[in-house]
Amino acid sequence: MDEATRAVLAQVARTRPGAVIVVTGRAHPPFDVDRHLHLGPLTEGELPDPALYRQTDGHPVLVGAALRGQPLDLRLGARVRAYPPATRDAFLLLALQDQPNLRATRAALGQTADDFARTLSFLTTEGLTNEAGRVYAAAATREHLHQIHVHAALLHLKLARALPEADAWPHYEQARDLWEDHDEVRAARAACLRAQTLLKRGYPGPAAALLDTLRDVPSLAVPHAWALIGVGRYNDAYARLEALPEQTQARPDLLAVRATTLVRLGRVDEAVALADQIKGSGPEAAHAASVKAQGAFVREQWEEARRQSQLSADFWQLQGDEEQELAELVMVARARVRLGAEPNAAFREVLQSTRDLPSVHGLALVNFAQMLMDTGQPDQADGVMQEAVEVLTLSGDRIGLASALGNLGVRRHLQGRLEEAAELYRQALHYLRGTGNIRHLGQTLTNLSEIQGDLSAFEDSLHMLEQADHHELVAQIRRNAHIAAAQSIGQPLRS
């Protein structure tokens, strides 16, 4: 303020009681006040519509713009564009991150700690970010920025280079057109870490889709193959591994994933022969024992299946991987039932141990329900399978949930409750959408088309499975369909 204005305000302030003076500003006034109010973002409860809060983060200027139907970017965009380039890029780099990494942002800008602290303080004072660097209504800024493709890609690349590898892939992906030679190796490692995280969380579909875009990178062949196995694209996994140089084929990690691929393709003898070449007690040995267990299950060698599954679980315990260990113990319980144990007794311990791991607990429940049905306890199996659906819904395991719904559909199919079965199959198809799991998709489609009496769809589904090299599954479905036709009843096409 100029001196004359200050003098007027000082005179008015002395006439108490008198006029109420409201002073607004970005800093404290240079004189005492009766009350100081901090004006910040509105809370969700203070706004009439939750969607309005999600759109604006409660920023008063943006709330006003949204209520007037104005584009949010226009309220801040002109101010941001007027800032010096370093300040503008700092704002945009922060806007690209949901939870800003301030250290990586400073590195991406190439600023010293002092300069970055001043930049961040300025953006906060301007009302563009909070104290932690989070941009208000960042989604609107990102949407506008991505219309300027090259500059957005450059900012993404700077950020990707500065972030830890585990967090960098989404930004490398956005900046792919600008990668330099030295970016290729680090981007591949970042993609691998991202895919492994997705696999660990039970999302093999997105992991496979991510690595599909990097199929020419040899170092990603093994994680890519595991992701493809996760979605049932066994033939693609086999082809990915076959394309690798001959001198790498004897590596233990490659032997393990090749053996797993082969056993899933029904080539049991070849799979077990590869698994036999793996020695030691590491992750590869755990996978090898699991392959041998699956081969024993196929051959109905229940004691061997139990022994190898237990061995695999022991190896995973040595690695400290509790989820993999418990998944193998589920198969131990399954083998014990085949050897004559009562399902409740065989599964009791593993069901208790998996309580805090929803995806593995869902797997245990599905297998428990199947063993109950096979041992003539279908009523209890119904309740267990319903619980499996609830648990797998909670875990977000789409393939596990589709499997549970499909098995529940088979149960209703066997009971002759065809409308309920069809609805359960349709729900399973919903969760299979986007996973790429051809095997599960084909099983579910053939079951549904059998109920609907659509022979054309039935044959199309079988052709799709044959194209994916699931010949043993096609043969099984045709055998079941032949039996059903001979008996003139609506038997389901899988059990």
C-alpha positions, 0 to 999 in steps of 0.5 A: 500500500502507499503511505496515504492509504496506510494512514487512512487505515491507521486512523480508521483502526483507532476509531473503536468501536467503529468500522470493521476492517477486513484485510486480505493478502498472501502475508501477515499485515504489518500491524496487530489484528483482532483475529487472523483467519487462514483461508484454505481449500474447502473440505468435501463436507463444505461442498454440495457435491462430492464430484465437485470436490474430486474435480477441484480439490476444494480450491475456492477459485476452481470451485467458482469456475466449476460452478460457472461451467468454466474450464478449470485450466483457464483460471490458472493457465494464464498465470502459470504461462506468465511464470519464468520457464523454471517455475512453470516446469516445476508446476507442471512436473508436480502436476504429473504426479499424484503423490509428488516425489520432491527429491526427484522433481528437484533433480528433474529440474536441475535446481539446487535445494535452495532454488527448489525450496524457493520455487515450491514456496512461491507456488504454494503462496500463489495458491497452486500447490499445498505445502507438500507440493501437491497441485490442486486439481492436477487432473485438469492440468495434466489433461491440458498438458498432454495436448502439447504432446512433445513438451509433456513427453519431455517432462515425463522423460525428465521425471522418469530419469529422476524417479526410483526405477520402481516408480518410473515406468508410467513416465517412461511409457508416456515419453517413449518417443523421446527415449535416447540410447541410455534410456533403453536399459533403465526403462526396461528395468522399470517396466520389469519392476512394474510388471512384477508388482502387477503380477504380485497383486494378481493382475497378470493381464495388465502386466502382459499388456505392458510387456507385450509392448517390449517383446523385442527386449531379451532381458524381459523375456522371463517376466513376460513369459510369466505374465503370459502364463498368468493370463493363459497365453501359454503358446505365446509364452512358449514362442517368446522363450523359443525366440531367445538365443540358444546359449541362454536356454540352459539358464535356470530361470529360463528352464523354470518358466519353459517347464511351467509353460510346457506343463500348462500346454499339456506337454507333461513329459517335456516339462518334467524333463526340463524341471529335472535339470534344475538343481539347488533350493532357489526360486527356480527349484521351487518352480521346478518342484511345482511343475513336477507336482502338476505332472503328477496330478495329471498322471493321478500320482497323488503321493508324488503330487503331494511330495513335490508340492510340499517340496516346492512350499519348503523352497518358497519358505526358504525364499521368504515368499509366504504367498507362493508357499501357501499357494503350494500348500493348497495343492498339498491339501488337494493331494491329501484329499485324493489320497483319502483325507477328509476335505475339512481336515486336509484344508483346515490349516491352510485356510487358517494360514491364508486368512490375511492374504485374500487372493491365496485364501480365495484360491484355497477356498476354490480348491476346497469347494472342488474337493467337497464336490468330488467327495459328495458334499455339494451342499457345503461346497456351495457355501464355500464357493460363495465365500470364495467369490466374496474374498476374491472380489475383495482381493481384486483377483479378476482371474481367481474371481472368474474361476470361482464364478465359473465353478459356481456356474458349473454347480448350478449347471449340474443342478439343472438351474440353467438360468442361474448358471448362465448368469454366473457364466456371464459374470465370469466373462465380465471379469475375464474381459481384458485379462487375455486368459484364453483358456478360462475364456474358452471354457466359460464360453463353451459352457454358456453356449451349451446352455443357450443351444448355440452350436455356432458359438460353441464351435467358435469357442473351440476353434479359438482354444485350438488356435491357442494350442489348448488341444487337450482342453478341446478334446475334454470338452468334446468328450463331455459334450458327446456324453451329454448328448448321449444322455440327452441331458444338459450336462456342463462341459467341464467340471 
